[in-house]
Amino acid sequence: MSAPSELAGFARMFWLLIGPAILILLGISIAHRGAGWFLPHDIAYLTILALILLARWYEFRENPVTSTGEVATPDDLRKFLLGAVLLGLGLLCVLKLMGAFWK
């Protein structure tokens, strides 16, 4: 196994730290706004979620390891991608409902 590239290192930092932090901030903003669907903050949330998935996929291609540093398998990648999509979209729905009903 070769050493990971700098881009793979950034991708790892993005899917582990930067992306989720941005999603948290966007989530707070979405819950406070509470009006309508597919507004700019919603699109930004979905874009960051997609970038997290892309970053995980790219990092897996370059240096397949889990978040704990163990060797990752394609099954690990599938579990992460499916879990992130379900959790991310589910959380967006919850945030939109919070914004609509919790004022």
N, C-alpha and C positions, 0 to 999 in steps of 0.2 A: 504494500500500500504506500503510495507516495504522499508527500506532505501536502496538506490542503493549500489551495491558492488563497490570496488575500480576499478575493471576491467570495469564496466559500466561507472564509472566516467572518466576513461582514454578513453574509446570508445567515450564518448561525446566530450571530448577535441579533439580527433582525427578528428571526422567528422565535428566539428565546426571550428577548428583553424589549427591544425597541418597538416592535409591532404591537405586542400586548399592552405596553404602556400607552401607546397612541390610542388603541381601542378603548382603554379605560377612560381616557380623557374625552374621546368622542362619545362614549356611552353616557357619561355624565351630562354632556351637552345635549344629547338627544333626549334624555329623560327630562331635562329641564325645559326644553322647547315645547314638546308635546303637541305639535300641530302637523297633521298630514304625514303622508308616506313619500318616500323617494325625494326628500329634500336634499340640499347639498351635503349636510352632515351625514345623512344616510348613505349617500353615494360615496363619501369619503370613508365611512366605516366599512362598506362592502369592498372598496378598493384596497384598504389596508388589510382586510381579511384575505383577499385574493393574493396580495403581495406576501403575506405570511406563508400561505400555501406554496407559492412559487419559490420563496426563499428556502423552505424546508425541502422541496423537491430538488432544487439546485444543490443544496448542501449535501443531500443524500447521494447525488450523482458524483460529487467530488470526493467526499470523505464520509462514508456512511457510518455514523455513530449516533447513539441515542443521547438524550439530554444528560444522562449520567456518565457518558463516555464509553459505554459498551458498544460493540459492533452491532449495527442496525441491519435488519433484514428487510426485504421488500414488504413483508407482512407488517412490520413496525411502521413503515411509511404509509401503507394503506390505512392502518388503524389511526394514525395521527391525522391524515387528511380527512377521513370520514368524521372523526371526533371533532376536529376543528370546525368543519363545515356545520355539523349539527349544533354544536355548542355556540358557534358564532351567530348563526341565523336564529337559533332559539333565544339567545340573549338579546338580539336586536328586537325580536317580537316583544319580549318582556319589557325592554326599555321603552318601546313605543306605547305599550299599554300603561306603563307607569306614568309616562308623560301625559297621556290622555286623561287618566283618572285620578292621579295623585297630585293635586295642586294645593 
